[in-house]
Amino acid sequence: MVYRGRPSTGCKNCRERKIKCDETPEGCLKCAKARIACPGYDRNVDVFFHDETARTEVKAKKAKAKAIALRDARYASSRPSSTSSEGLVPFPFVTQGPYGKASPGKESPGIMLLAPLIDQGIAYFMSHYAIGLDQPSIYSEAYNKHLATNGFHPLVATSMTALGLAGVANIYQDSALKGRATRWYLDAIKMTNNAITHPNEVTSDTTLLAITLLGMFEATSNEYTFHAWSEHVAGAASLVKMRGMDQFATPAGRRLYLHAIGLLTMNCLGEGTALPAYVHKMNEEIMKHSDGTDPRNRFFFFQQDVVNLRADILGDPAMSLQSILDRALELDAVAEGVFRDAGPEWSYEEATLANLSPFVFGDTYHIYPSHATAQTWNWVRYTKIYIHDIIRNTILAGLATSPPVFTGAHHLQHLARSIEQLQKVQSDILASVPQFLHDTPKIAPPADAYPTHSIAGPPFETDPSPHPPSGPFSKPHKLFFENFRNENIFTDPSLVSSDDITDRLPVVRISGGHSTLWALYIAGSMPTAERATQEFIIGCLGRFEREFGIMQAKVLAAALRLKMVRPEADGICPSYLPRQSAPYVVPTEESERRVEEVR
């Protein structure tokens, strides 16, 4: 029963006419004036209440039906599909495997991905791009601040979701899911633009981390150019400058600085530009918190010196050859000491094959204890290619002058050693690749097995029958860092979270853990690289694209193909990327002929 409020006590005629009744006991005057009989007054208390049971049941059924419809609509919209935008339907397909062989493609994740998109994206991100979490105490107010977005700041959660969904879409070649990832990416861009206009948000850890993740999205998803990735790297570096010295007060701030400037250094190395002046001042502060014996920290500062040498050479054509040679030799000595006294966790083993395998270049491959060990060695190796190309080209230029600038026997020894070093670091980079591609075991075979050791059959040719994984991301495909005994080496204590942390931040792998691709590319684009080596590298880059979903590998492969068909004359500092702006398209013979006719 529903209380309807105090009803009118006037006569029925006055109530129907909606006029005020005077309620005269013998009959109201309004009825008398209208010459009609007054029906009297109803004083029954039942009129105060009304039975609404039937009407309430009808309303409840309608509300329930509407809620179910809205739930189904949200569920359908969170399940992208390769066939429609409303559902994710698993389907098998066949892809072209390496070496022209057809191999079974991966099935769309389909029913394995039933969670909302934000949960899917963050789950994939955390399993692929992060090595841990910085987070406040679970009892603190900060920990529960962003429960609506999986505990992460909305900007960080949106960026993580975009990057994670892009990785899933690339692995399963799902164009509809890639479109969803792009929409999350655009939302993250808008949120970032709003954050950088806010005086407090612009210098926050969450904003800098978001821009770093957006750059990783471009590296993962953009299959045409490096430009957008480079723009995000430059944007992150600008925020580092704005954050000033205060950013070094927290482990998260120091970690984000190393990540952002590490990517900026890589970008400047490719473009031949110098690092901004503020980086050198800030490095003095970060050195106070860094472990000088950690090879990663040694490399961080060493690579910056190489960047500045290249920038000085390219910016000053009058720089003397002797000055260039002296500085390059000094940097070579620094490179030799990066791993000195670093401990057994930074060493690796070499294994020899008795029979050649298409998955190993030559007869030797490396086994590294961790992904971090392999990646750091390759960072040093590809940077040494830059150094020894400078040494080689400088000495050759000095010998070609009249009269020669370099006449001593030690100059010829430096030349011979640089040529030898270029061949060694190139072969070492190639020997590290099979472990990344899961073509070799995690543990090296016994020494007495080396003469008979062989790799039989492509590891990626598995039984085409589906084997359901234990979870949505347990093992649907290869992980870049999975084929190692240990995923990571201990973290620098100065980069570990402390009690004063206020945001839940993922600890992100440098370049998403994919920077070895750059080392592989440099090994193929160096001036002394042979065609067989370049073909092997292009095949590996193609596998990184298909099997790991890293679209930047596709861009690098296209750039290397262009370098092969259009070799360019270089000076002291070679240009490892094609001078042609991306997208890198290999010209056909017909287009080449037309260009020659125009010339």
Secondary structure, 3 states (H helix, E strand, C coil): CEECCCCCCCCHHHHHHCCCCCCCCCCCHHHHHCCCCCCCCCCCHHHHEECCHHHHHHHHHHHHHHHHHHHHHHHHHCCCCCCCCCCCCCCCCEEECHHHCEEECCCCCHHHCCCCHHHHHHHHHHHHCEEEEECCCCCCCCCCCCHHHCCCCHHHHHHHHHHHHHHHHHHHCCHHHHHHHHHHHHHHHHHHHHHHCCCCHHHCHHHHHHHHHHHHHHHHHCCCCCHHHHHHHHHHHHHHHHHHHHHHHCHHHHHHHHHHHHHHHHHHHHHCCCCCHHHHHHHHHHHCCCCCCCHHHHHHHHHHHHHHHHHHHHHCCCCCHHHHHHHHHHHHHHHHCCCCCCCHHHCCEEEECCCCCCCCCCCEEEECCEHHHHHHHHHHHHHHHHHHHHHHHHHHHHHHCCCCCCCCHHHHHHHHHHHHHHHHHHHHHHHHHHHHCCCCCCCCCCHHHHHHCCCCCCCCCCCCCCCCCCCCCCCCCCCCCCCCCECCCCCCHHHCCCCCCCCCEEEECHHHHCCHHHHHHHHHHCCCCCHHHHHHHHHHHHHHHHHHCCCHHHHHHHHHHHHHHCCCCCCCCCCCCCCCCCCCCCCCHHHHHHHHHHC
